[in-house]
Amino acid sequence: QVQLVESGGGLVPAGGSLRLSCAASRRAFSSYAVGWFRQAPGKEREFVAAISRRGGSTYYADSVKGRFTISRDNAKNTVYLQMNSLKPEDTAVYYCAGRPEVGLRKGTSEYAYWGQGTQVTVSS
């Protein structure tokens, strides 16, 4: 089914910005809601943001609300995560995940398809 590949991570100073991309191999990408998650060393994977199939609805973790923006371009089979005002606590491996059901969810168990992740490091 859908294959996901993240890109756009890197090293950025606190207060800086990055845009992550999640590219899907499946043409019918619009049939999947997509979530972004992150995992820091020694921590459980946590929800960051989610977007509905057509992009009309979004949902954010409180920790990133107002700083991160999730969007999608189904014609390009790509979901984006624009990250502004980055903080050292944002440092983690960021994953995108696909959910072939209706409705936005924040639990990792709600997503069936996962990318391999991209590293984001925010220096203090």
TANOR-V124049 format. One record per backbone hydrogen bond with DSSP energy under -1.0 kcal/mol. CO is the residue of the C=O (numbers start at 0). NH is the residue of the N-H. If there is no record, write none. Layout:
BEGIN
co->CO nh->NH
co->CO nh->NH
END
This chain:
BEGIN
co->2 nh->24
co->4 nh->22
co->6 nh->20
co->9 nh->120
co->11 nh->122
co->12 nh->15
co->15 nh->85
co->17 nh->82
co->19 nh->80
co->20 nh->6
co->21 nh->78
co->22 nh->4
co->26 nh->28
co->27 nh->30
co->28 nh->31
co->32 nh->98
co->33 nh->50
co->34 nh->96
co->35 nh->47
co->35 nh->48
co->36 nh->94
co->37 nh->45
co->38 nh->92
co->39 nh->42
co->45 nh->37
co->47 nh->60
co->48 nh->35
co->49 nh->58
co->50 nh->33
co->56 nh->51
co->58 nh->49
co->60 nh->63
co->60 nh->64
co->63 nh->66
co->63 nh->67
co->66 nh->83
co->68 nh->81
co->70 nh->79
co->72 nh->75
co->72 nh->77
co->76 nh->23
co->77 nh->72
co->78 nh->21
co->79 nh->70
co->80 nh->19
co->81 nh->68
co->82 nh->17
co->85 nh->14
co->86 nh->89
co->87 nh->90
co->91 nh->119
co->92 nh->38
co->93 nh->117
co->94 nh->36
co->95 nh->114
co->96 nh->34
co->97 nh->111
co->97 nh->112
co->98 nh->32
co->106 nh->109
co->107 nh->110
co->112 nh->97
co->117 nh->93
co->119 nh->91
co->120 nh->11
co->122 nh->13
END
